């Protein structure tokens, strides 16, 4: 029940729905809509994804010689090269459409270069430049007069520009036609009709034939062998065939490949740089200075015969232990690894010694117990004889009393 002290307060509506209001969010958390400025200075571009896809269809990046690094070298850095046609890949045959587009772009570039030359060198041979411009324009007109689009047709141009796409479309159309046609089946009674049906082509069935040309395969294999022989000849011309050069090269290889050996030789050749030679020269000068100081101190220092003998003995010992010093770290690591086993063995040895002591003590106790038991047995036997004799004497006395 509500507290009666809150009853009949002013400003409270008892016959209405309760409404609970909260304060607004802080300014940092409020979502504000910023209207865009509608000005003529800002140009808004409306691009179409479909048009962009059609424009850049069948275009490729020429990223073979692209280099965006900031290295300093004689060769300039190049970015992506762009063009209006598609270049064929390595080993691919150039289609007529690609050749036509390439010629168009090359003539256009030649015309632009000649115009640049005409603007730059007006005082030189203007007549020859004008002749070149006229010839370039004439070539462009001849190229435009071909009108491949009208002569070949749209279907043939599409086939030449995108042969894989046209083949895919043809295959899809054949599959659709194969789905629509029904396979005709007929039962035959005679064997001859069965043989004819086996030889004849079945209706509604797609057949693909794979042709293998052994002569072409042999020619390709011979071309690969010839290329390998040419590369081997180039390698022999660079390395040499004499035994001295081959022995040096085999020493440099040390079980590695040719590329690894060449990289190692390149690293060694890089040490012959002027900057590296200056560093090596400074280090050699410092080493020679230190050697001179050691020689001066050695001449200034007078040693006794005993000290020289001890130093020579220590030097001989160091020479003898030089071969063992290579195995010493492994031996130390092995001993450190076996330290726990050695501690367990020492603990076991102590336990075994304690066990032997306990065993000897138990043996001595058993011997003493045996001697005591033997004495008890002897005393018991003597006491038993005495008891027997006493009983016999008692029996005799009883008999005498009865008589």
PLY file of the C-alpha trace (Angstrom):
ply
format ascii 1.0
element vertex 403
property float x
property float y
property float z
element edge 402
property int vertex1
property int vertex2
end_header
0.00 0.00 0.00
1.32 3.47 -0.89
2.56 5.75 1.80
-0.31 8.04 2.85
1.99 11.01 3.20
2.30 11.19 -0.64
-1.48 11.32 -1.10
-3.30 14.46 -2.24
-0.12 16.13 -3.55
-0.64 18.92 -6.10
0.40 18.39 -9.75
-0.24 14.60 -9.80
-2.73 13.26 -12.37
-4.18 10.03 -11.00
-6.48 9.29 -13.94
-3.75 9.38 -16.67
-1.02 7.03 -17.92
2.35 7.31 -16.17
5.09 8.87 -18.34
8.76 8.52 -17.41
11.04 11.07 -19.11
14.84 10.99 -19.18
17.37 13.69 -19.82
18.96 14.15 -23.24
22.24 12.42 -24.18
25.47 14.39 -23.80
26.51 16.43 -26.79
29.41 14.09 -27.66
27.02 11.11 -27.99
24.26 12.84 -29.93
23.88 11.97 -33.62
23.95 15.12 -35.68
23.16 15.44 -39.36
25.49 17.78 -41.20
23.92 19.17 -44.37
26.06 19.09 -47.49
27.08 22.35 -49.05
25.35 22.93 -52.36
27.87 25.02 -54.29
28.85 25.24 -57.94
32.55 25.09 -57.06
32.33 21.39 -56.16
31.74 19.04 -59.07
29.98 15.78 -58.27
30.82 12.87 -60.56
28.17 10.23 -61.13
29.87 7.06 -62.42
28.10 3.99 -63.67
29.45 0.58 -62.66
28.16 -1.04 -65.86
29.83 1.50 -68.13
33.09 1.22 -66.19
32.99 -2.58 -66.46
32.40 -2.42 -70.23
35.19 0.13 -70.67
37.83 -1.81 -68.71
36.80 -5.27 -69.91
39.67 -7.42 -71.27
42.29 -4.95 -69.99
45.47 -6.09 -68.25
48.23 -4.54 -66.17
51.76 -4.68 -67.61
53.54 -5.35 -64.31
56.63 -7.09 -65.69
59.07 -4.18 -65.32
57.21 -2.22 -62.65
59.35 -0.84 -59.82
58.04 1.65 -57.25
61.09 1.48 -54.95
63.18 4.49 -53.98
66.54 2.89 -54.70
69.24 5.04 -56.28
70.58 3.52 -59.48
71.34 4.44 -63.06
68.20 2.75 -64.34
65.12 4.96 -63.80
62.16 3.62 -61.83
59.04 2.94 -63.87
55.42 2.58 -62.87
52.48 1.01 -64.66
52.36 1.49 -68.42
48.90 1.91 -69.88
47.63 1.58 -73.42
44.50 1.27 -75.48
45.05 -2.31 -76.56
45.80 -5.69 -75.05
49.28 -7.10 -75.65
49.57 -10.86 -76.16
51.45 -12.87 -73.55
54.73 -14.66 -74.01
54.36 -17.48 -76.51
50.87 -16.35 -77.59
50.03 -15.49 -81.18
48.86 -11.95 -81.86
45.34 -11.77 -83.26
44.47 -9.45 -86.19
42.40 -7.21 -83.91
45.30 -6.85 -81.48
47.69 -6.12 -84.35
45.27 -3.50 -85.74
44.92 -1.79 -82.35
48.68 -1.88 -81.80
49.35 -0.24 -85.18
46.77 2.45 -84.44
48.36 3.31 -81.10
51.90 3.23 -82.50
50.98 5.57 -85.36
49.29 7.89 -82.87
52.37 7.92 -80.64
54.64 8.49 -83.66
52.49 11.42 -84.78
52.67 12.98 -81.30
56.47 12.51 -81.10
56.97 14.09 -84.52
54.81 17.06 -83.49
56.93 17.46 -80.36
60.08 17.40 -82.47
58.57 19.96 -84.81
57.83 22.31 -81.92
61.24 21.84 -80.27
63.51 22.07 -83.32
62.00 24.65 -85.67
65.37 25.91 -86.86
66.55 22.46 -88.01
65.29 20.37 -90.88
61.67 21.45 -91.01
61.11 19.93 -94.44
62.05 16.41 -93.35
59.78 16.68 -90.30
56.92 17.80 -92.50
57.51 14.84 -94.82
57.45 12.47 -91.87
54.21 14.02 -90.61
52.60 13.63 -94.02
53.71 10.00 -94.23
52.38 9.29 -90.75
49.05 10.88 -91.63
48.94 8.84 -94.83
49.58 5.63 -92.87
46.83 6.57 -90.45
44.41 7.11 -93.33
45.35 3.75 -94.87
44.81 2.08 -91.52
41.45 3.76 -91.07
40.45 2.81 -94.61
40.71 -0.87 -93.72
37.48 -0.66 -91.68
37.83 -4.03 -90.07
34.56 -3.62 -88.21
32.59 -3.39 -91.47
34.59 -6.00 -93.41
34.79 -8.72 -90.80
31.55 -8.15 -88.99
30.72 -7.82 -85.32
30.63 -11.60 -84.66
34.04 -12.27 -86.20
35.60 -9.28 -84.40
34.18 -10.53 -81.10
35.58 -14.00 -81.86
39.03 -12.59 -82.65
39.11 -10.21 -79.69
37.81 -12.72 -77.13
38.20 -16.28 -78.48
37.78 -17.95 -75.11
34.54 -16.11 -74.42
33.08 -17.05 -77.80
34.05 -20.69 -77.32
32.39 -20.66 -73.92
29.22 -19.20 -75.42
29.21 -21.84 -78.20
29.66 -24.61 -75.64
26.82 -23.24 -73.49
24.52 -23.04 -76.54
25.36 -26.64 -77.50
24.63 -27.83 -73.96
21.29 -25.98 -73.97
20.41 -27.55 -77.33
21.41 -30.96 -75.99
19.09 -30.48 -72.99
16.13 -29.57 -75.20
16.49 -32.44 -77.67
15.26 -35.84 -76.59
17.28 -38.96 -77.09
15.62 -41.25 -79.61
15.78 -44.93 -78.68
14.67 -47.79 -80.89
14.74 -51.52 -80.39
16.25 -53.63 -83.17
15.81 -57.33 -83.71
18.51 -58.24 -86.21
22.25 -58.32 -85.42
23.14 -56.39 -88.57
20.93 -53.52 -87.51
22.66 -53.56 -84.10
26.06 -53.37 -85.79
24.91 -50.48 -87.96
23.53 -48.67 -84.94
26.84 -49.13 -83.12
28.78 -47.66 -86.04
26.37 -44.79 -86.63
26.43 -41.61 -84.60
23.95 -41.55 -81.73
21.52 -38.62 -81.95
21.57 -36.00 -79.18
25.06 -36.90 -77.95
27.98 -34.44 -77.88
31.32 -35.96 -78.82
34.70 -34.27 -78.36
37.82 -35.57 -80.02
41.35 -34.98 -78.73
44.02 -35.00 -81.42
47.58 -35.90 -80.45
50.39 -35.09 -82.89
53.48 -37.16 -82.05
55.63 -35.24 -84.54
54.79 -31.94 -82.87
55.50 -33.43 -79.43
58.87 -34.72 -80.64
59.68 -31.32 -82.12
58.80 -29.60 -78.84
60.96 -32.07 -76.92
63.85 -31.50 -79.35
63.40 -27.73 -78.93
63.59 -28.09 -75.14
66.76 -30.19 -75.43
68.30 -27.64 -77.80
67.46 -24.83 -75.38
69.03 -26.79 -72.53
72.17 -27.43 -74.60
72.37 -23.73 -75.44
72.15 -22.80 -71.77
74.83 -25.36 -70.92
77.09 -23.91 -73.64
76.58 -20.42 -72.22
77.40 -21.70 -68.74
80.54 -23.46 -70.01
81.64 -20.31 -71.84
81.27 -18.30 -68.63
82.77 -20.83 -66.20
85.21 -22.61 -68.50
86.01 -26.27 -69.08
89.55 -26.48 -67.68
90.21 -28.51 -64.55
91.62 -25.53 -62.61
88.50 -23.40 -63.08
86.18 -26.32 -62.37
88.08 -27.20 -59.17
87.83 -23.60 -57.96
84.15 -23.48 -58.85
83.48 -26.79 -57.05
85.26 -25.44 -53.97
83.05 -22.37 -54.08
79.92 -24.48 -54.47
80.49 -26.64 -51.34
77.41 -28.75 -52.00
75.23 -25.74 -52.85
73.42 -24.87 -56.05
74.72 -22.66 -58.83
72.49 -19.73 -57.83
73.64 -19.89 -54.19
77.28 -19.99 -55.32
76.72 -17.00 -57.61
75.08 -15.07 -54.78
78.02 -15.87 -52.51
80.48 -14.73 -55.20
78.44 -11.56 -55.65
78.63 -10.88 -51.91
82.40 -11.40 -51.98
82.72 -9.12 -55.00
80.69 -6.46 -53.16
83.47 -6.35 -50.55
85.78 -4.93 -53.24
83.76 -1.72 -53.26
85.73 1.47 -52.52
83.75 2.12 -49.34
84.32 -1.45 -48.11
88.01 -1.26 -49.06
88.39 1.91 -47.01
86.86 0.19 -43.99
89.09 -2.88 -44.42
92.15 -0.65 -44.83
91.35 1.23 -41.61
90.88 -2.04 -39.73
94.16 -3.41 -41.08
95.96 -0.22 -40.05
94.55 -0.53 -36.52
95.57 -4.22 -36.41
99.12 -3.41 -37.59
99.37 -0.69 -34.93
98.31 -3.16 -32.25
100.79 -5.77 -33.51
103.58 -3.17 -33.35
102.62 -2.32 -29.78
102.66 -6.02 -28.84
106.09 -6.46 -30.45
107.45 -3.42 -28.60
106.10 -4.66 -25.28
107.51 -8.11 -25.96
111.00 -6.71 -26.63
110.81 -4.43 -23.60
109.65 -7.23 -21.30
112.45 -9.41 -19.90
111.42 -12.90 -18.83
113.33 -15.46 -16.85
114.15 -18.85 -18.27
111.66 -20.50 -15.93
108.85 -18.18 -17.04
109.67 -18.76 -20.70
109.70 -22.50 -20.08
106.33 -22.31 -18.32
104.88 -20.19 -21.13
106.16 -22.66 -23.73
104.69 -25.56 -21.75
101.35 -23.74 -21.50
101.47 -23.08 -25.24
102.13 -26.79 -25.91
99.24 -27.73 -23.63
96.97 -25.28 -25.46
98.01 -26.81 -28.80
97.28 -30.30 -27.49
93.91 -29.30 -26.08
92.91 -27.30 -29.15
91.22 -30.33 -30.70
89.52 -31.19 -27.42
88.28 -27.61 -26.95
85.79 -28.11 -29.77
84.25 -31.10 -27.98
84.44 -29.49 -24.52
81.26 -27.34 -24.80
79.26 -30.36 -25.92
80.70 -32.40 -23.05
79.83 -29.67 -20.53
76.28 -29.43 -21.88
75.96 -33.20 -21.68
77.20 -33.25 -18.09
74.78 -30.47 -17.16
71.98 -32.45 -18.76
73.02 -35.58 -16.79
73.39 -33.66 -13.50
69.96 -34.75 -12.22
70.72 -38.37 -13.11
74.01 -38.15 -11.22
72.22 -36.71 -8.18
69.65 -39.52 -8.29
72.48 -42.06 -8.58
74.22 -40.53 -5.54
70.97 -40.66 -3.54
70.45 -44.27 -4.58
74.01 -45.11 -3.55
73.43 -43.61 -0.10
70.16 -45.52 0.26
71.89 -48.75 -0.79
74.67 -48.20 1.76
72.09 -47.58 4.48
70.23 -50.73 3.42
73.42 -52.79 3.63
74.09 -51.43 7.12
70.56 -52.34 8.20
70.94 -55.80 6.69
74.21 -56.41 8.55
72.61 -55.18 11.80
69.62 -57.47 11.30
71.99 -60.39 10.60
73.91 -59.74 13.83
70.62 -59.51 15.76
69.51 -62.83 14.28
72.77 -64.49 15.32
72.38 -63.22 18.88
68.75 -64.37 18.94
69.82 -67.80 17.71
72.40 -68.11 20.50
69.85 -67.00 23.09
67.28 -69.45 21.71
69.81 -72.25 21.87
70.57 -71.40 25.52
66.87 -71.32 26.33
66.37 -74.71 24.67
69.27 -76.23 26.58
68.04 -74.81 29.89
64.51 -75.99 29.12
65.77 -79.51 28.31
67.80 -79.66 31.53
64.85 -78.37 33.53
62.62 -80.95 31.85
64.98 -83.76 32.87
65.01 -82.46 36.41
61.21 -82.30 36.44
61.00 -85.86 35.11
63.39 -87.14 37.77
61.42 -85.32 40.46
58.17 -86.81 39.18
59.66 -90.32 39.17
60.95 -89.91 42.71
57.55 -88.59 43.73
55.85 -91.61 42.16
58.15 -93.98 44.02
57.37 -92.25 47.31
53.64 -92.46 46.60
53.96 -96.18 45.84
55.87 -96.75 49.05
53.19 -94.95 51.01
50.46 -97.07 49.46
52.26 -100.24 50.39
0 1
1 2
2 3
3 4
4 5
5 6
6 7
7 8
8 9
9 10
10 11
11 12
12 13
13 14
14 15
15 16
16 17
17 18
18 19
19 20
20 21
21 22
22 23
23 24
24 25
25 26
26 27
27 28
28 29
29 30
30 31
31 32
32 33
33 34
34 35
35 36
36 37
37 38
38 39
39 40
40 41
41 42
42 43
43 44
44 45
45 46
46 47
47 48
48 49
49 50
50 51
51 52
52 53
53 54
54 55
55 56
56 57
57 58
58 59
59 60
60 61
61 62
62 63
63 64
64 65
65 66
66 67
67 68
68 69
69 70
70 71
71 72
72 73
73 74
74 75
75 76
76 77
77 78
78 79
79 80
80 81
81 82
82 83
83 84
84 85
85 86
86 87
87 88
88 89
89 90
90 91
91 92
92 93
93 94
94 95
95 96
96 97
97 98
98 99
99 100
100 101
101 102
102 103
103 104
104 105
105 106
106 107
107 108
108 109
109 110
110 111
111 112
112 113
113 114
114 115
115 116
116 117
117 118
118 119
119 120
120 121
121 122
122 123
123 124
124 125
125 126
126 127
127 128
128 129
129 130
130 131
131 132
132 133
133 134
134 135
135 136
136 137
137 138
138 139
139 140
140 141
141 142
142 143
143 144
144 145
145 146
146 147
147 148
148 149
149 150
150 151
151 152
152 153
153 154
154 155
155 156
156 157
157 158
158 159
159 160
160 161
161 162
162 163
163 164
164 165
165 166
166 167
167 168
168 169
169 170
170 171
171 172
172 173
173 174
174 175
175 176
176 177
177 178
178 179
179 180
180 181
181 182
182 183
183 184
184 185
185 186
186 187
187 188
188 189
189 190
190 191
191 192
192 193
193 194
194 195
195 196
196 197
197 198
198 199
199 200
200 201
201 202
202 203
203 204
204 205
205 206
206 207
207 208
208 209
209 210
210 211
211 212
212 213
213 214
214 215
215 216
216 217
217 218
218 219
219 220
220 221
221 222
222 223
223 224
224 225
225 226
226 227
227 228
228 229
229 230
230 231
231 232
232 233
233 234
234 235
235 236
236 237
237 238
238 239
239 240
240 241
241 242
242 243
243 244
244 245
245 246
246 247
247 248
248 249
249 250
250 251
251 252
252 253
253 254
254 255
255 256
256 257
257 258
258 259
259 260
260 261
261 262
262 263
263 264
264 265
265 266
266 267
267 268
268 269
269 270
270 271
271 272
272 273
273 274
274 275
275 276
276 277
277 278
278 279
279 280
280 281
281 282
282 283
283 284
284 285
285 286
286 287
287 288
288 289
289 290
290 291
291 292
292 293
293 294
294 295
295 296
296 297
297 298
298 299
299 300
300 301
301 302
302 303
303 304
304 305
305 306
306 307
307 308
308 309
309 310
310 311
311 312
312 313
313 314
314 315
315 316
316 317
317 318
318 319
319 320
320 321
321 322
322 323
323 324
324 325
325 326
326 327
327 328
328 329
329 330
330 331
331 332
332 333
333 334
334 335
335 336
336 337
337 338
338 339
339 340
340 341
341 342
342 343
343 344
344 345
345 346
346 347
347 348
348 349
349 350
350 351
351 352
352 353
353 354
354 355
355 356
356 357
357 358
358 359
359 360
360 361
361 362
362 363
363 364
364 365
365 366
366 367
367 368
368 369
369 370
370 371
371 372
372 373
373 374
374 375
375 376
376 377
377 378
378 379
379 380
380 381
381 382
382 383
383 384
384 385
385 386
386 387
387 388
388 389
389 390
390 391
391 392
392 393
393 394
394 395
395 396
396 397
397 398
398 399
399 400
400 401
401 402
